[in-house]
Amino acid sequence: MGATATPYASVAFAGTLLEGASFRVDLVSSSTGSATVLVSAIVTGRAAADTTMTITDAVRTVATGSSVTFSAKVTDQFAKARSARAVTITASGRNAATTTTTTDSSGVVSYTLKDVGTAGTTDTVTFTSGSATASATIYYGNATAGSVAVKGPQNALTGSALTAAYSPIATGDGTEAGAVSVTATVKDAAGVVMAGIPVVFTVAGTTAAVTSTTKTVYTGSAGTATAKVYAWVAGSYVVTATVGTVSSTDTVYFSSQTATAARIITATANGNTATAKVVDRFGNPIKGVYVYATRTGAGSFGGTSATKGQTDAAGTVEFILTGGTADVKLSLGDATAADSQFGESSSTVGNYCAGAGCTQTAYTAATVGTTTTDETGVGATIAPAGVNSATVSLSEESTQAAADAAAEATDAANAATDAA
C-alpha cells in the first residue's frame, strides 16, 4: 500500500439488535504471522423512540362550518412506523380542543375537527407523541375554486405541432411502478392560486388507475396538487381533476417500450410472407425487438437462408420467402443473435424470469391501497407462459396461386359486367 493508504475496511451489519444488546467488532491483521487487533468497536442496540410526526396534507382551506379530517403518522429514528403509541392532539385558534388517541398498526392516527367557532379565521392542529410533533393549519373562508388546469407529462412540442409523448408501462413486479405525474393548478375567481383545496383525480377506463394515496390531494402553497397515474394496457387515457363543481382534463399516453419485456412471439403466414408479433405479459406490442427468421426447405430471404428484423410500433415484423417452399422459424433475440431465453420468454405461468440463467420468481401478490398506503403488485395475475419462437409454413407458389385466383375473379366480374 502507498503511504496515504488506509489499512481498514468498511463492513455493514443489519440493525437487528434489541435494546441493550451489543456485539464487538475487531479488525484483525495477520500480516506479521500473528493476529493483531488494529481497531475495535462496540455496537449497542438502542430503544426505538417516537422521533418523527408526519401529517398528510397539513394545509387546508375550507368553508366555515366544515369538518376537516387529518391523518398523522408516527415513526422512530429508524423510519419504522410506531404502533399503539399515544398521540395528544391540540387544536387552537377558532376552535379550541384537546384529545388523545392511539396509533394503529401502521403508526397512523386520524382526527376530525368540526368548525363551530365564531371568532378568528384559522385553526392550528398539533399532533404530539414523545419528541415527535407536527402541526397543521386550517383556513376558513373562500373555498370555491374559479378554475382548474391539468397537465400530464405528455403533449410535447415538436416543431410547431403538439405530439403525444408515450410513457412506459412497467411490466415488472407491480405495474404501479410506472406511474406518471399529473398536476392540477387551482385558482379562485380572481386568478389567485388557492392552497389547501382538495382535488379529486379520476382516470377513464378499466386498464388504468390513479394510485390510492393520490385520488384526493390537497393543493400546496403554489396552488398545485399532483396525482400518480399508471396503466397496464397501451393507449390513451383521460384524467380528470375536480374541485367542487369545477373540473378539467388532460390525456396521458402509455406504451410498452422495453425490448427485454418481450414475453410472447406469435407468427402468421400469408403465402410467402411470415409476420411475427411480439408482446409483453399484458399483451401490449413492443417496438424495436429483434426477430430472427431461419428456414428449413427451399427458398431464401433476399438470397440468404436466415435474416433478422426489428418490430415496428405494432410489435410486428415481416419476412418474405422467395424461390421455394419452407418451414420458417421466427425467434426472439438481441442485436447479435437469436436467444432462447431472451427477455421474459423463458418465464413460466405466474412467474418472472429474464435472461440467460434466470430463476423463476413469482410475482408479488397484489395488495389493495388505502388513503395512506399505495397499492402494490398490480397485475400479478396477468403472467402467461413465455414463448420464444414460432414456426409457419411459407410457399411462393401459394402466393402466385392466390394472385392468379384473384386475377381470374376480377376477369370474371368484368365479363359479367360487360354481358349485362
N, C-alpha and C positions, 0 to 999 in steps of 0.2 A: 504493500500500500504506500501511497505517497505521503509526504509529510503532513498534508492537510486532511487526509482521510480519517473518518471517524469509525473505530472498530466496533460499532454497535449495530444492532438490528432492530427493526420495528416488528412487533408482534401484537396481534389483536385478539381479544378474548370476548366472548359474548357476555353481556351483563346479566347474569342469572343468579347472582349472589343474593341470599337473604340478608336482612338487616343484621349487622354484627358479624356475619360470616366473612372469612378472609382467606386469601392464599398468598403465597410468596413466590416471586419470580426472580430467578438468578440467571444472569448472563455469564456463562462459563467459558473460559478459554483453555484449550488443552494443547496449545501450540508448543509449549515447553516440555511436553511429555507428562505433565501432571495438571490436574484440574485446578484452575484458579478462578475464583469468583470476581468478575470485573464490576458488576453492578447488581444490586438487589433492590427489590421493590415489594412493598406490601400493599395488596389491593383489598379494601374492606367494603362490604356492601352497605349501602345507605338506605334508610327508610324512605319509601315513597311519600311525597308531600304534595298538597294542593298548591300548585305554583302558577297556573295559567287559567284564566276565565275568558272564554270567547263567546261573544254574543252574535247571533246571526241577525244581520240587518239591524244595526244598532241605531239607525236614524229613521224616524217615521214622521210623516206629515199626514194628519187625519182631520176630519171634520169634528167639531165639538160634539160631545155625546157619544163618541165612538169607543169601542173596546179594542185594545191592542194587545196582542199576544207575542211575547218574546221567548226564544229558546236560547239557553246558555249552556256551554259545555265546560266541564272541569277536567283538566289534565295535570299530570305530575311533571316532575323535572325531566322525565324520560319520554315525554309526549304521549303517555298512555292515559286512556280515559279512566276517571276515578268514579266508581260506582258507590252507591249507598253513602254519599257524603252530604252532610247538612249544608244547605246554602241559605244564607239570610238575604232577603230581598227587601230593599227600601226604596219607596217612591217619595220624591219631594217635589214641591212646586205647586201646580194647580190641584193635584190630588195627592195627599199625604197618606202613606200606608206602609206597614211593615209586616212581613210574614217569613216563615221558614219552611223549606221543603227539602226533599232528598233527591239526589241524582239517581237516574235509572241505570240499567246495566251498560248503557253507552256513555255514561257520565253526563247525561243531559237533564236539565230541568226546564219546565215551561211555566210561564207566569202571564196571567192576563190582568190588565189594568183597565177598569171601566172609568170613563170620564164622567164625573158627577160634580166637578168643581165649577166655581163661578168666577174665580179671580185668577188672573195670570193666563199665559198662553203656552206654557211649556211644562213638561214633567221630566225629571231625571230619575231613571230607574237603575239602581245599583245592585249588582249581584256579588256576594262575598262568601268565600269558603277558605278558611285558613288565610294564607297570604295571597291567594288568588282573588282578584277583584276586577270588575269592569263595569262600565256604565253605558246606558242607552238614553237617547233623548227623543221625546215626543213633542212635536209641534202641532198645536191646534189652530185651525183656521181654514184657509182655502186649500182644499184637496182635490179640486176639479181640474183635470187636465184640459188644455186647449188643443194640444196636438201631440201625436206620437210618430216618430220617424224610425224605421227599422232598417238595419244594414247588416247583411251577412258577408261572408268572405268572397262572394262571387262577383260577377259582372265587372271584370277587369277591362280597362280601356285599352283597346288595341287599335292604334292609328286613330281614326275618327269614329270608330264603332265600338259599342259595348259587346263583349263576348262572354259567354258563360264559362266560368272557371270551375272545373270539377275538383272536388275534394276527394281524397282517397278513402275507400271503405276499408275498415280494419277487419281482416279475416282471421286474426289470431285468436287468442283466448279471451273472448269478450269483445264484441264489435263496438261496444260503447267507447272503446279506446279511440275510435276515430271521430269523436265528437268535435264539431267546429263551433266557433263563437258567433252568435247573432246578437247584436246590440240595439237596444231601443233607447231613444232620447226623448224625454218627456218635457214639455214646456207648457206654461199656462197661457191664458188668452192673450197676454201681453208679449208673449215670446220669451219669457224668462224661464230658465231651466228650473225644474222642481226636484227637490231632494226628498227622500223618504216616501216615495209614492210606489205602491205595489203594481208591478207589471206582470200580467199573466201571459205566458207563452204557450202556444199550441202549434202542432205541425200536422198538415193534412196527410192522410194515407195511413195504411196499416203496416208499412215496412220501414218506417222511420219513427223516431221518438225524441222527445225533449228529456234530458236527464231529470230524475225525480227531484233533485235539490234545486233545480233552476226553473221549474214550472211556474213558480211565483218568485220574483226577485224585486227587491226594493231599490229604487234609484239612489245613487250616491250624490255627493256634493255637485258633481258635474251634470246631474240630471239623467245619468245613464244607468241602464240595467242590462246585464248580459246573461243570456241563456246558452246552454250547450245542446246542440242538435246532432244526431247521428242517424245513419241509415245502413241497412244491410242488403238492399236491392238498388242497383244503379238506376238513376233517373233524377228528375227534378221534384222538389218538394216546396210547398208554400208554407212559410212560417208566419204566424200572426201574433202580434203583440197587442194586448188590450189593456187599457186603463179606463175603468168605468165604462162609459159608453163610446169612448174613442178608441179606434184601432188602426193598425197599419200592417202591411205585409211586405215580405221580400221572398225571393225564391233562392233556395240553395240547391246545389247540384252535387251528386256523388257518382263515382265510378270506381271499378276495381283497377288499380294501377300498378300493382306489383307482379312482375313476371313469376316470381317464386311462389305466388299464391295459387299457381296453376294446380288444379286437383284432378280434373277430368278432361280427357280429349275424346271426341267422337268424330266419326268420319261418315261421309255420304258420297255415293258415286252417281255420276250422271254421264253416261257414255264413257269417254276417255278422260273425264275430269273428276278428280278426288278433292273434296272440300273437308278440311279439318276445322273443328271448332273447339276452343279451349275456354273453360270456365273455372271459377273459384268454387269454394264449397257451398256458397249460396246460389250458385248458378249464374253468376254475373260473367259476361265476356271480358277477356283480358287482352289488351293490346300489347304488342311487342314481344310475344312469346315465340321462341324458335321452335319450328316443327320440321322434322326430318322425314323425307319420303324415300323409301327403297322399294325396288320391285323384284318380284320373283316371276320370271316368264320373259316374254319378248316385249320389245319397245324401249323407249328411252324418254328421259326428261331433258329435252334440248340437247340430246347427244350423249347424256350420261345416264348411268343406271341408278344414281342416287342424287338427291338435291335437298336443299333446305329453303325455308321461307319464314317470314315473321307474320304473326296475326295482325289484322287491322283493328279498327275501333270496335267492330262487331265480334271480335275474337276469332275471325276466320282467316284462312289462307288456302289458296287453290293450287293444285298441281295437275299439269296436263301431260298425259302419256301419249306419245306418237309412235307409229310404226309397229303396233302389235297389241297383244292381249297379255295382261299380267295381274297378279295379286299385288297390291300396293299397301305397304305398311307405313302408317304415319305415327311418328314417335315424338315425345317431348324431349327437349334438350336445351343446352345453353348455346352461346355463340360458337362454341368449339366443336361439340359433338352431341349426339343423342345420349340421353342419360336415363337409365331405367328407374332412377329414384329422384328425378328432377322435381323441384317444388314440393308439393304435398301429394304427388301422385302415388306414393307408396303408403299413404295413410289407410288404416282400416276403419271400418264404420265406428263413428263416435270418437275417433282418436285423431291426433295431430302428429305427423311425422314429416320432417322436412330435410331433404338432402341425404347424401350417402351416409350409411351407418347410423341413421337416426333411430331414436327409440320411440315406440308408440306411446303417446301420452294422452290421457283422457282430457277432454275439455272440462273446465271447471263448471260445475252445475250452476245454473242461473239463480240469482237471488233478486228479490223484489226490493226496489228502492223505497226510501222514505223521504220525508222533508229534510232530514238531516244527514242521510247516508245514501249515496248513489247506488243504483242497481249494478250488479256485476254478472259476468258470464252470459251476457245476452247472446242468443244464437247457438248455445251449446248443443242443442238437439239437432241442428242442421249440420250434419257431418257425414256425408255419404262416403263410401269406399272410393279411394283414388283409382284412376285409370290412366296408365302411362302410354298406351298405344292402341291403335285400332287399324283393322285391315279391311280393304274393299277390293272388289274385282273391277278392273277397267278394260275396255276394249274400244280401239279406234274404229273397228268395224261396226259396232253397235251405234256409234255416233254417226257414222256415214249412213247406216240403215235408217236411223231416225230422221236424218236430214232428207233422205230420199223419200221417206214416207210423208214427211211434211210437204215436200215439193209436189208429190202426187196429189195430196189432198187439196193443195192450192189450185193445181191444174183442174181437178175435178170440179171444184167450186166455181172456177172461172168458166168452165164449159157449161155448167148448169145455168149460170147467169146469161151466157150468150144464147143458149137454147130458149130461155124464157123471153 
